[in-house]
Amino acid sequence: MEATARQTKARRLDSMTLAVCPLYVAFGFAIGLIQIALPTVLQREGLGMERTALLALLFLPFALTVSWAPLIDRYRPLGPEKRVGWVILCQALVVACLLVAGFAGARNLTILIVAMAVLAFAAATMDSALDGYLALSSASKHLARRGGAKIGSMYAGTILGSTFTLIGMENLGWLAVLSGAASFSLAALVIFIRLHPPELHSDRIQDAGKVVRFRLGLGVRRKVPALLLVGSALGIGLAVPRLLLVDRHMDLAAVGTIFGPVSMAAGLLGAIAGGELGKARGLAVALRAAAVLFVIAMMVFGVSAQLSVISPLRAAVIVACATLAYGATFAGISALALDWAHSEQAATDYALVQSLWYSSIIGGGAIAGILLAALGTLALPIAALGVGLGLAVLTRERAQLSAADGNRAIAGS
């Protein structure tokens, strides 16, 4: 009987991973398409730099999802499962927008921009609903792996949506690439519909009543400063090396390779490794390991910059280590956000944490130039210190929470 129960749980875990990962890949594809591929293609088609820069506004829905996340938690657009219905509706809209954009072509600018704006809104809403569904259906022991699976899938999708989309457009054309993307997005939705387990309340959370406001628990609110510190420090630590390399007149093609394909691949590996390490040894261990790796990368880069011995290869290795640590940290933060979400407002809670996380990284990147101009390479140990201190706080509280969970399990057995 026990063996049969374990096999059933394993099948549920496998079906959950298979159900959600293709959708997260499709979501990452939308991010890469909007953030990188679309501006590049339109600029080549003759759109001026000023108007091309304004395309960054298409990314706003991904940062503002928290504004309408309570609607996801309150209303059922399709069927009895709230968030599953939103996933199906919004992903179907994503497929439609990709097809419209593909047939419109890069030269039909008005139709294309409208399609991409709706695509961004639909993809961001789908992601929020899927996060809420994942939080509802995940037991504590699965959080680390599922956080890693989410972030790793997003990284893979972003690589497809940016680098490989541009390569495909050169060889196959706009319509073929976006039609292929629509086909994959539709396939991801079909897989989710067929494989997803029911939307269940997990062992971690209780009914929170009607969704009327953002109400992260008191314990979570106490962790927000540490979360913001980690995100800001990561933003600084990832931006300063790029600014330094450009300032030292490194070849722009080398800089683009280091902070493009190399960083994306390292982030993908970091998310997968962080999820697996968190599953095997605990989330606190995975986050601490990521902190140590990031601190080492920042210190080595700072010393190398001081000694003026930064070759492209050395820079690529150091930046890869830093983004590997970032990917693992991102996976861990995703798992923590799943853990912090309340059942009846899971999408809202997760979207709020995600919004704070993204905002802190953007803010850190924005002040990186100011810190570099004022402090020089001392900005790197400051970033390392921020990540180390912030994750120390988060992992200490996480370890205390895990110990409490274990004591409750022993008392109840």
N, C-alpha and C positions, 0 to 999 in steps of 0.2 A: 504493500500500500504506500509506504513512504517513498519507495523508488518511483512508483507511478506518479505520485504527487510532484516529485522533483522533475520528472520528465515533462509533466504538464506545465510547470513553471518555466522550464527551459524553452518549451515551444512558444509560450506566451511572450517571453523575452525576445526570441528570434522573430516572431511575427510582428511585435511592436517595432523592432529595429528596421525590419524590412518594410514596414508600412510607412514609417515617417521619414527615413533617410532620403528616398528619392524626392520627396516634396521639399526637403531642406536643400537638396542639390538644385532643384528648380528655382527655389527662392534665391540662392546664391547666384544662379545664372542671371536672374533679373537685376541683382545688384551690380554685377560686373558689366552687364549690358548697358545699364543706365549711367553708371559712374564712369566707365572707361571707354567701352566700344562705341556707344552712340556719339559722344562728343568728337571722338577721333574721326569717325566716318563722315559726320556732317561738316567738320572743318575741312576735310579733304574735298568735299563736294562744293566748297566755296562759302560756307557760313563764316562770317567774320569772327575774330577772336572774342570781341565783346559779347556777341550773341551766344557764342559757344560757351563762354564762361557762365552765362545765365542758366545753362542746362543743369547746373549744379542744383538748382531749385527743385528739379525733379526728384531729388533724393530726400526732400523734406518729409514725405509720408513715412519713411522708415524711422525718422527721429520723433515723429509726432503721434505714432500709433497709440500712445498712452491716452491721448485725448478722447478717442472713441472706443478704447478697449472695454469700458463698462457696458457698452451696448452688446459686445460679443458675449459677455457673461450673463446678460439679462434676457436676451431674445433668442428664439429658435427660428431661423429662417427655413430650415428643412428638417423634418423628422423630429424625434424626441431628444436627440443629443445636441445640445446647444452648439458646442464648439466644432463638432464634426460637421454639422450643417454649414457653419461659416466656412470651414475648410473647403468643402465641396463647391459651394457657391463662388467663393473668391478664386479658387484655382481654375474653375471653368471660365471665369472672366479673364484670367491671365492668358489662357489659351486663345480666347477670342481676340484679345488685344494684340498678341503676337502675330496672329494671322492678318489682322487689319494693318498693322505696321508693315508686315512683309509685302502685302499687295499694294500698299500706298507707295512704298519706295522712299528712298532717302531724299528725293527731290520734291515730293508732296509734303512740304514741311508742316503745314497746319494740321493735317490729318495725322501725320506721324507723331507730332508732339502731344496732341490730345490723346492718342492711343497709348503713348508712353506714360503720360500722367495718370491715366486710368489704370494702366498696368502697375505702376508704382503703388498706388492706393490699394489695389486688389492684392498684390503680393505682400505688402506690409500687413494688411488685415489678416490674410491667410496665415502668415507667420505667427501673429499674435494668438490666433485661435488654436493653431497647432501647438504652440507653447503651453497654452492653458490645458489642452487635452493631454499633453505629455505630463504636465504636473499632476493632473488628476489621476493618471493611470500608472504612476511610478512609485514603487516602494522605495524606502530609504536606501537599501542595498544596491539599487539599480541606478541611482542618481548620477554617480560619477561617470559610468559608461554612457549613459544617455546624454549627459551634457557634452561629453567628448564626441559622440556620434552626431549631435546637432551641429556643433561648431566645425567639425571635420567635414561634414557634408556641405555646409555653407562655403567653406574654403574651396572645396572641389568645384562647386558650382560657380563661384566667383572666377576661378581660373578659366573654366569653360566659357563663361559669359564675357570675359575680357580678352585674354590672349588668344584662345582658340577660335573665338568668334571673329576676331580681326583676320586671323589666318584664313578662316573659311570664307570670309567675304571677299578676300583677294582671289580665291580660286573658284568659288562656287556662286558667289553673288548674294545680294541682300535677301531676296525672296527665298532661296534655298536654305540659307542659314536660319532665318526666322521660322520657316516652315518646319525645319528639323527641331528647333527649340520648342515650337508648339506641340509637335508630336511627342517629344520627351515629356513635356509638362502634362499632357493628357495621359500618357502612360503612367506617370507618377501618381496622378489622381486615381486612375483605375486600380493600381496596386494598393493604394491606401484604402479605397472602398472595399476591396476584396479581403484584405489582410488585417485591417485594424481591429484590435480587441475592443470590447465595449468601453464606453466612457465610465470608468469606475472611480469611486472615492478610494484613495490609497490608505495605507496604514498610518499616514503622518498627519492628516488634516481633518478638521471637523467642519460641519456646516457653518458658514459665516453669515447666513441670512441673505437678505436682498442686497444687491450691489447698488449702493447709493453714493459712495465716496471712495477715495483712495485711502486704504486703512491698513498699511503694513503693520504687523504686530510691533509692540514696544521693543521686543528683543531685536527685531530686524532694524527698526529705526536707529537703534544704538550702533548698528554696524555700518550705517550709511557713510559716516565720515571716513571710516577705513576703506570702504569701497571707492569713494571719491578720491582718496589719496592714492590708492593703487592705480586707478584709471589715469589720473593726471600724471603720475610719475611715469607710467608706461608711455603715454603720449609724448612726454618730453624725451624719454629715452629712445624712442623710435624715430623721432624727428631730428634730434641733434646730430646723429651720425650723418644723415643725408645732407643737412646744411653744411656740416664740416667738409664733407667730401666735395661738394660743389664749390665751396669757398677755397679749397686747396686745388681747384682746377682739374679734378679727375675727369677723364673722358665721360661725357654725358651718356654715351651708349653703355658704358660700364656701370654708371650709377643707375640707369634705368633697368639694367639686368639684375643688379643686386637688390633693388627695392621693388622689382616686379616679379618675374618668375621665381627667383631664388627665395625671396621673402614669402611668397604665397605657398611655395612647396614646403618650406620650413614650418610655416604656420599650420598647414594641414597635418604634417607629421606630428607637430607639437600637440595639436588637439587630440589626435588619435592616441598618442603615447600618454598624454595626461589622463584621458578617460580610462585607459587600461590600467595605468598605475593606480589611479584612484579606486578602481574596482578591486584591484588585487591587494593594495596596502592601505587604502583609506584616502579620502579626499584631502585631509590635512597633510599627509605625506606628499601627495602629488603637488599641492600648492607650494609647500616648502621647497621641494626640489626645483620647481619652476623659479622660485625667488632666488635660490642660490645660483642657478644658471644665469639668470638675468643680471645679477650683481657682478658675477665674474665677467660676463660679456661687456658690461659698461666699464668696469675697471680696466680691462685689457684694451678696449678701444681708446679710453682716455690716455693711458700710458703710451700707446702707439701714436696717438695724435701729438702728444707732447714731444716724442722722439722723432716725429716726422717719418715714420716707417710704415705708412699705410699704403700698401699695394692693393690693387683691385682684388686679388685673391685673398689677402688677409682680411680686407674689409668685408668680402662676401662671407667668409667663414664666421667672423664675429657677428655680423648682422643676422646671419642665419641662426646662430645660437640665441640671439636676442629675440628673434621672431618665433623660434621654437618655444622659448619660454613664454612668450606672449600667447601663443596658441594654447599651450597647456593651461596658462592662467585663465584665459577666456573660457576654456572648457570647464574649469573648476568654478568660475563665477556663474556660468550657466547652470551647473549642477546646484550651486547654492541658491540661485534664484528659483529653481524648481522646488527646492526644499522649503523656501520661504513662502511660497504661494499658498493662499487659502482656497478651499474647494470651490465655493460659490463665486469667487472672483479671481480664479486662477490666472486668466488671461490679463486682467487688470494689474494684478500684483507683479506678474512677470514683466509686463510691458513697462511698468514704472521702474523696476530695477534695471531693466535693459536701457531705458532712456537715460537714467542717471549714469550708467556705465559708459554709454556712447558719448554723452555730453562731457564727462570728465576726460575721456581720451581726446576728444576734439579740443577741449580747453587746454589740455597739456600741450598738444601740438601747436596751438596758437601762440602760447607764451614761450615756446622753445627758443625761437629766434631772439627774444628779449633776454632770456637767461644766458644764451650763448654769447650775445654781444656784451653783456654786463660781466659775466663770470668766466667766460672761456670754457675750457674743458671741465671746469669744476661743476658744470651743469650735469655731467654724466654721473659722478658719485652722488649728487643730490637726487637724481632720478632713481639710482640704485637704492639709496636709503629710503626713499618714499615707498618703493615696492616692497622692500624688506620689512619695514615697520607695518605697513598696511596689511600685508599677508600674515604677519605674525599675529596681529590682532584677530583677523578673520579665522585663522586656523586654530588659535587658542580657544576661541568661543565654539568653533566647530568640534574640537576635541572634547570640550566639556559637554556639548550637546550629544555627541556620540556615546559618551560614557553614561549619560543620563538615560539615553535610549536603551543601552545595554542593561542597565540596572532595572529598568521597567520590564524588559523582556524576561530577565531572570525571575523577577518577582511574580510575573504573570504565568510562568511555566510550571 
